[in-house]
Amino acid sequence: MPRKSFAWCGLVLATSLSSIATGDSAPQVLDGLWSGEFDINERGPHDFTALYLGGVVSAYSVSSNVVYRGTVAGDEQQYQSDMSMFIRDGSQFGTVQLSGAVSEQATMITARYLTTGKDTGTLTLRYDPLFEREVDPSELTGLWEYASDRLSISFNVMPAGEVKGTDSLGCNYYGTIEKIRPGINALSVNLEMASCGTADGHYAGMAHVADTKASNDTLHLHVTSDHFGLYYPLQRIVLLQ
């Protein structure tokens, strides 16, 4: 089945992740959850997952430890994206420009890219139908956690989408997870980080849910500030009664 497509309304020249607010993101051709892989100077592959909504990009790569934000433009044939790159859980280190082609049914993107560091490569993305499963913030109510060798985080999500969290470094998180529009697996995220030194400040981005063991048990949250990028695959914690 071909994807439902929408008329492109022009290149988005200047936008931000914080502009993705509840109900104000009109559908566009490349809107969706996209995943695939890329190479760096013919070395790789590295994973890449992105949410494209209303001309805005929020994305991450686990294997290359990078978080992205920026803009995307295109139609059923052409693709163009400009993104800032952040070390995962770290600072911004460059930008990347991508241009390429979209498949006839708008289910695959192939592109070449060039970074400010003069790295080049090829990106291939496929549309993920998981995007079409509606998620409401109320479905996320409860405790979510992430743990790595150097960091552990606990987030509490309230029924209306309010978020409060702490981590093992003493940082505190406050914010919201909001629906962008009905019928999609994509949520707008706004967080304030406090008691965390130079990382303090406002972070904006997106999130989507995925299934690893049970329905909606993993919340992929990727946000950026002016200086730092964060990506956490949060796991739902089911408390025993």
Secondary structure, 3 states (H helix, E strand, C coil): CCCCCCCCCCCCCCCCHHHCCCCCCCCCCCCEEEEEEEEECCEEEEEEEEEEECCEEEEEECCCCEEEEEEEEECCCEEEEEEEEEEECEEEEEEEEEEEEECCCCCEEEEEEEECCCCEEEEEEEECHHHHCCCCHHHHCEEEEEECCCCEEEEEECCCCEEEEEECCCCEEEEEEEECCCCCCCEEEEEEEECCHHHCEEEEEEEEEECCCCCCCEEEEEEECCCEEEEEEEEEECCCC
